[in-house]
Amino acid sequence: MKILYILRQKNADATVSKLIEENKKTNDVTIVNINENKNYGEIVDLIASSDRVISW
């Protein structure tokens, strides 16, 4: 499963980091920080190609 995490903070807190690490064990995980990555076309493509999108 392809999972996309969209983060709004520079650093994820401990809970988010733990969830991401657990998902990486069995899934294809991509992480995008929207404060650092302003390429919205790329972000939209990632959303469209992902099975699950999680925003923090």
C-alpha positions in Angstrom: 0.0 0.0 0.0 1.3 3.5 -0.8 0.8 5.9 2.1 1.5 9.6 1.9 2.1 11.7 5.0 1.6 15.4 4.6 3.2 17.3 7.5 2.8 20.9 8.4 5.5 21.1 11.0 9.3 20.9 10.3 9.7 18.0 12.8 7.1 15.4 13.5 6.4 14.7 17.2 7.1 11.4 18.8 3.7 9.9 18.1 3.7 10.8 14.4 7.3 9.5 14.0 6.4 6.2 15.6 3.4 5.8 13.3 5.4 6.6 10.3 8.2 4.1 11.3 5.6 1.4 11.9 4.0 2.0 8.5 7.4 1.9 6.8 7.8 -1.7 7.9 5.0 -3.0 5.6 4.1 -0.2 3.2 5.6 2.2 0.7 5.7 5.5 2.7 6.3 9.0 1.3 6.6 12.1 3.6 6.0 15.6 2.3 6.4 18.7 4.5 4.3 21.4 2.9 6.2 24.2 4.6 9.4 23.1 2.8 8.0 21.7 -0.5 6.0 24.3 -2.4 5.8 22.2 -5.6 2.0 21.8 -5.4 1.7 20.0 -8.7 4.0 17.3 -7.4 2.0 17.1 -4.1 -1.2 16.7 -6.0 0.3 13.9 -8.1 1.5 12.2 -4.9 -2.0 12.4 -3.5 -3.6 11.0 -6.6 -1.1 8.0 -6.7 -1.4 7.1 -3.0 -3.8 4.6 -1.5 -3.9 6.5 1.7 -3.2 10.1 2.6 -2.6 11.2 6.2 -2.2 14.8 7.1 -0.6 16.0 10.4 
